[in-house]
Amino acid sequence: MLGTPKSRPVYRNLNLFRDLPTYRLPPAGMVSILHRVSGAALFLMMPFLLYLFDRSLVSEISYTRFQNLFGLWYVKLLLSGLIWAYLHHFAAGVRHLLMDMHYGVGKKEGRRSALMVFAISLPLSALVILKIWGVF
């Protein structure tokens, strides 16, 4: 053999509980995984949200019940998670659409756009969530 040996890919046999917390994903990987998780959460909660929307439009009494339901802390907590899921999914979806048009497909640009998804979705989520919790 002449020269330096060629570096080979490393097979990672991850133990979910032992190795996964120490495995570091790049920002683009985190955005991708969170995009899938937020999409699944929105999809699974859609029937419940449509049912609540339907119930809120039936009469004034059902609307009052709807308001009382959303006054509960655990419902606000669930709604806060759904708001984050929607805003993150939307921002990451725009990122994916731009990448489909071949904007930001490089490693450096992908990292920058992934960080932009967090920089957009997290403050917007915080503003809306703080409004729901009555801070504003």
C-alpha positions as CSV (number, residue, x, y, z in Angstrom):
1,M,0.0,0.0,0.0
2,L,1.3,3.4,-1.0
3,G,0.2,6.6,0.7
4,T,-2.5,7.0,3.3
5,P,-5.3,4.5,3.5
6,K,-8.7,5.7,2.3
7,S,-11.1,6.6,5.1
8,R,-14.1,4.4,5.2
9,P,-17.6,5.2,6.4
10,V,-18.3,4.3,10.1
11,Y,-21.2,2.0,10.8
12,R,-23.0,3.3,13.9
13,N,-25.0,0.7,15.7
14,L,-26.9,3.1,17.9
15,N,-28.5,2.0,21.2
16,L,-31.5,4.2,21.4
17,F,-31.2,5.1,25.1
18,R,-27.4,5.0,25.5
19,D,-26.0,6.5,22.3
20,L,-28.8,8.7,20.9
21,P,-28.5,11.5,23.5
22,T,-24.7,11.8,22.7
23,Y,-25.2,11.7,18.9
24,R,-25.0,15.2,17.4
25,L,-27.1,16.0,14.4
26,P,-26.3,19.1,12.2
27,P,-29.0,21.8,12.3
28,A,-30.3,20.6,8.9
29,G,-30.9,17.1,10.4
30,M,-32.7,18.5,13.4
31,V,-35.0,20.7,11.2
32,S,-35.7,17.7,9.0
33,I,-36.7,15.4,11.9
34,L,-38.7,18.1,13.6
35,H,-40.4,18.8,10.3
36,R,-41.6,15.2,10.2
37,V,-42.6,15.2,13.9
38,S,-44.6,18.4,13.6
39,G,-46.3,17.2,10.4
40,A,-47.3,14.0,12.1
41,A,-48.6,15.9,15.2
42,L,-50.6,18.2,13.0
43,F,-52.0,15.3,11.0
44,L,-53.0,13.4,14.1
45,M,-54.7,16.4,15.8
46,M,-56.6,17.5,12.7
47,P,-59.8,15.5,13.4
48,F,-59.9,16.9,17.0
49,L,-59.3,20.5,15.8
50,L,-62.0,20.2,13.1
51,Y,-64.4,18.8,15.7
52,L,-63.7,21.7,18.1
53,F,-64.2,24.2,15.3
54,D,-67.5,22.6,14.3
55,R,-68.7,22.6,17.9
56,S,-67.7,26.3,18.3
57,L,-69.9,27.3,15.3
58,V,-73.1,25.5,16.3
59,S,-74.6,28.0,18.8
60,E,-73.6,30.7,21.3
61,I,-73.8,28.1,24.1
62,S,-71.4,25.8,22.4
63,Y,-69.1,28.7,21.7
64,T,-69.1,29.6,25.4
65,R,-68.2,26.0,26.2
66,F,-65.4,26.2,23.7
67,Q,-64.1,29.4,25.4
68,N,-64.2,27.7,28.8
69,L,-62.4,24.6,27.4
70,F,-59.6,26.8,26.1
71,G,-59.3,28.5,29.4
72,L,-57.9,25.3,31.0
73,W,-54.1,25.3,31.4
74,Y,-53.6,21.8,29.9
75,V,-55.6,22.7,26.8
76,K,-53.5,25.9,26.5
77,L,-50.4,23.7,26.8
78,L,-51.6,21.4,24.0
79,L,-52.5,24.4,21.9
80,S,-49.0,25.9,22.5
81,G,-47.4,22.7,21.1
82,L,-49.7,22.7,18.1
83,I,-48.9,26.3,17.4
84,W,-45.1,25.6,17.5
85,A,-45.7,22.5,15.3
86,Y,-47.6,24.6,12.7
87,L,-45.1,27.5,12.6
88,H,-42.1,25.1,12.5
89,H,-43.7,23.0,9.8
90,F,-44.6,26.0,7.7
91,A,-41.0,27.5,8.0
92,A,-39.3,24.2,7.3
93,G,-41.8,23.6,4.4
94,V,-40.7,26.9,2.8
95,R,-37.1,25.9,3.2
96,H,-37.8,22.5,1.5
97,L,-39.6,24.3,-1.4
98,L,-36.6,26.6,-1.9
99,M,-34.3,23.6,-1.8
100,D,-36.5,21.9,-4.4
101,M,-35.9,25.0,-6.6
102,H,-32.1,24.4,-6.0
103,Y,-31.7,27.4,-3.7
104,G,-29.5,26.6,-0.6
105,V,-28.6,23.0,-1.5
106,G,-25.0,23.4,-0.5
107,K,-23.7,22.3,2.9
108,K,-23.1,25.9,4.1
109,E,-26.3,27.2,2.7
110,G,-28.3,24.3,4.1
111,R,-26.9,24.9,7.6
112,R,-27.7,28.6,7.3
113,S,-31.3,28.0,6.1
114,A,-31.8,25.4,8.9
115,L,-30.8,28.0,11.4
116,M,-33.1,30.5,9.8
117,V,-36.0,28.1,10.3
118,F,-35.3,28.1,14.0
119,A,-34.7,31.9,14.0
120,I,-38.1,32.4,12.4
121,S,-40.3,29.7,13.9
122,L,-39.2,29.9,17.6
123,P,-39.8,33.7,18.1
124,L,-43.1,33.6,16.2
125,S,-44.2,30.7,18.3
126,A,-43.2,32.5,21.5
127,L,-45.2,35.6,20.5
128,V,-48.3,33.7,19.7
129,I,-48.0,31.4,22.7
130,L,-47.5,34.3,25.1
131,K,-50.6,35.9,23.6
132,I,-52.6,32.8,24.3
133,W,-51.3,32.5,27.9
134,G,-52.4,36.1,28.5
135,V,-49.0,37.8,28.8
136,F,-49.9,40.5,26.3
